[in-house]
Amino acid sequence: MTLNEKYIREVYENTNEQLYKYLIRLVGEENADDILQETWEKFIKNAELGKLNKGTEKSWLYKVAHNASMDFYRKRKKIVQDDNFLDNLPAENWDANKSYEKIKRKDFQNIIEKLALEYDASGKSLALLALLRENNLTQREIGKIMNKSERTIRRMIERLFKFLEKKLIEYEINIDFLKE
């Protein structure tokens, strides 16, 4: 095994699982595999050509995966908005008094993802949430991936969270169970 193969393998082992989870959040499991493969093909090609800087591999991979995900949304126009999606959730998760305390975490996650797409149909807000939640990246790291300043990322987060809070209150969703 050459030095370059060891380098690629090491980066792969340290990054692939988190990168895959990120892509699942963005484009769904059925599409994540293709984008992940495309991302690693670009990484290997650039690594072999010596175009990557040591220490920046993770942000480079996330940026490539993010851009490929945005291309996916642009090309396929996959996003279908459903303004009444909360009304279509399974009835056993809701009580007659609209207290919503029995909502499952997975259902809540789905609601947040749909609201993020409602806020921004391009998928950027969904990507932002995935980077924050799944990968515990800093605002600076997210900025590098999304090609935005740290300040812009902070404002995007604030606006998105304000929108999510407003919508959750509007739908009377109790989120106290998240604090447990």
Secondary structure, DSSP 8 states (H G I E B T S, - for coil): --HHHHHHHHHHHHHHHHHHHHHHHHH-HHHHHHHHHHHHHHHHHHHHTT---TT-HHHHHHHHHHHHHHHHHHHH------TTGGGGS-GGG--TT---TT--HHHHHHHHHHHHHHH-TTSHHHHHHHHHHHH---HHHHHHHHT--HHHHHHHHHHHHHHHHHHHHHTT---GGGG-
